[in-house]
């Protein structure tokens, strides 16, 4: 089969590129999708009487956020309850006063603010060292610091490290520098907005202009997407010096003038040396190997009734040092990767959690029964005084062991700094002798300011589509 353009991957970046091409008259393309569904790391699945998001869950911010710009005016989003009633709960069953929790979280978030980092860090510091030094310094000047237990501050720092491991998809905050926060651009507005129980899949409909609330002509991509087409080889046709030959695992073959590659950074890390022939330029390879790709898994528990509502919506787990020592020598050591339990918007009897860091990856080797037992152990330890019933339903993700993703989202690392590379290098297209872009890269990891987000992925898909549109128009 011969087409002008092949898009590899039907996630947010791939669909964004496809819709942009289609609307600009470049319709001679196909999308090769390795799985049997669209969405990539957007994955809304049925769970009991409702749905949950195994991947992307929140719209992060409003200003300059393409997700909000499409969904907000249609009243499809609302501020998540995740933003309200956050509490610190301790492994001895106690709970910090709300004002103490709020104060410590405010100071921690202030220390992590990009503007503060620029003023407080004259050079790129190891993130963990920077945070602990500045957190203790600012907190010591607050009025309520004298009434706080010294151990509370120490335990909170341990918790916040675990929290950031999930937020940044890293194994340790000592594996990256403050550049991670300085370079990233947060979108102003509500940090977490939910989809009113409908799930992030709603956004895929918006991209293709197929959502019931849209009053416009749908973009018909159904015939353009070919499922279960895992690409195994992308070769430059030596006879044409430009055309690509793209082979799939099922032995199907496609000829194209250009290809937009939107697979995850995790897949590129594992396959780039065998996927591309001839090999990619050193600029792209250095970025692939230098950028970090981490794993954050989710687990969901549905209970007969919500036992947590009087206490809060979001529960930050803080381990006492003696309890943490015992945990690390137990069969439940992997649960150290659980930093937070949180309620799900519009699904009142469900608690969710993130499994982060090396423990989050380790958990993928355990059975569902093992995970469920470990999570119930945590709830019964941290929620003393509550009756914790057996859950009605359980579900979890396995992003790291899925060969189509091999992780969750990208971040920076010490290796990124060492190689002096970044998203801009990864997104540099491979061109032919005439300057025509032949191999192009899109996806959240190629976004220089919005990596790890859906809006960053969409922006990157539009960027590469525009690159081809400009070429053909010129």
Helices and strands as residue ranges (DSSP letters): E 2-8, H 12-23, E 29-32, E 44-47, E 50-53, H 66-71, G 72-74, E 78-79, G 81-83, E 86-90, H 98-111, H 114-120, H 127-140, G 145-147, H 150-168, G 173-175, H 179-183, E 193-194, H 201-207, G 222-224, E 225-226, E 231-236, E 244-248, E 253-261, H 265-275, E 276-277, H 282-290, E 292-294, E 296-302, E 314-318, H 321-328, G 333-337, E 338-344, E 347-356, H 357-362, G 363-365, H 368-382, E 393-396, E 409-411, H 414-419, H 423-426, E 430-431, E 437-441, G 444-446, H 454-473
